[in-house]
């Protein structure tokens, strides 16, 4: 069951989108594995991990809060997750989400 609550991991000074609360454990395990192996695709986050891997925490947000914060790394995955959640909730086909997605539209999914 989806909670509509989304996890953000802070590593050093960077915020990284992880996923909807029900996805936290498997997604975080995959990300940590990439970071430990030095294979994470974002070099800024990889460097922050190398320098201060112990300084990390999780915070939790609603869809509207994440949609309005463009400082979050991996935010494109958030929009993909929103589309998936909406399709699971709605029997009708949805319009594709793209980079021009209006953050105010996230209110529809914050129920």
C-alpha positions in Angstrom: 0.0 0.0 0.0 1.3 3.4 -0.9 1.4 6.0 1.8 1.9 9.2 -0.3 5.0 9.9 1.8 8.3 10.1 0.1 11.8 9.6 1.5 14.8 11.9 0.9 18.3 10.9 2.0 20.7 13.7 2.9 24.3 12.8 2.3 26.7 15.6 3.2 25.0 18.7 1.8 23.0 16.9 -1.0 19.4 15.7 -0.9 18.7 12.5 -2.9 15.2 11.3 -3.8 14.8 7.6 -2.7 11.2 6.9 -3.3 7.8 6.3 -1.8 8.0 5.0 1.8 7.1 1.4 0.7 10.2 1.5 -1.7 12.7 2.8 0.9 14.5 -0.4 1.9 15.2 -1.9 -1.6 16.0 1.4 -3.2 18.3 2.5 -0.4 20.2 -0.8 -0.4 20.8 -0.5 -4.2 22.0 3.1 -3.8 24.3 2.3 -0.9 25.9 -0.5 -2.9 26.6 1.8 -5.8 28.1 4.4 -3.4 30.3 1.9 -1.6 31.6 0.6 -4.9 32.2 4.1 -6.3 29.7 3.6 -9.1 27.0 6.2 -8.3 26.2 8.1 -11.5 26.3 11.6 -9.8 29.9 12.5 -9.0 28.9 15.2 -6.5 27.0 12.8 -4.4 29.7 10.1 -4.8 32.3 12.6 -3.5 30.1 13.6 -0.6 29.8 9.9 0.3 33.5 9.5 0.2 34.1 12.5 2.4 31.4 12.1 5.0 29.4 8.9 4.6 28.4 8.9 8.2 26.7 12.2 8.0 23.5 11.0 6.4 19.8 11.1 7.4 16.4 10.4 6.0 13.6 13.0 5.9 10.1 12.5 4.7 8.0 14.7 2.4 4.7 14.9 0.6 4.5 15.0 -3.1 3.9 18.7 -3.2 7.0 19.4 -1.1 9.2 17.4 -3.4 7.7 18.8 -6.6 8.6 22.3 -5.5 12.2 21.6 -4.5 14.6 21.5 -7.5 17.6 21.0 -5.3 16.8 17.3 -4.8 19.0 15.0 -6.9 17.1 12.2 -8.7 13.9 14.2 -8.8 13.1 12.9 -12.3 12.5 9.5 -10.5 10.0 11.2 -8.3 7.9 12.3 -11.3 8.1 8.7 -12.7 7.0 7.3 -9.4 4.1 9.8 -9.3 3.0 8.7 -12.7 3.1 5.0 -11.6 1.2 5.8 -8.4 -1.5 7.7 -10.4 -1.9 4.9 -12.8 -2.4 2.4 -9.9 -5.1 4.7 -8.4 -6.9 5.6 -11.7 -8.6 3.4 -14.2 -8.3 6.0 -16.9 -5.1 6.6 -19.0 -3.0 9.5 -17.9 -1.1 12.1 -19.9 2.7 11.5 -20.0 4.7 13.6 -17.5 7.6 15.6 -18.8 10.1 18.2 -17.7 7.4 20.9 -17.9 5.3 19.2 -15.2 3.8 21.9 -13.0 4.6 21.3 -9.3 1.1 22.5 -8.5 -0.2 19.4 -10.3 1.4 17.3 -7.5 -1.5 18.4 -5.3 -3.7 15.9 -7.1 -1.5 13.1 -5.9 -1.0 14.3 -2.3 -4.4 12.8 -1.2 
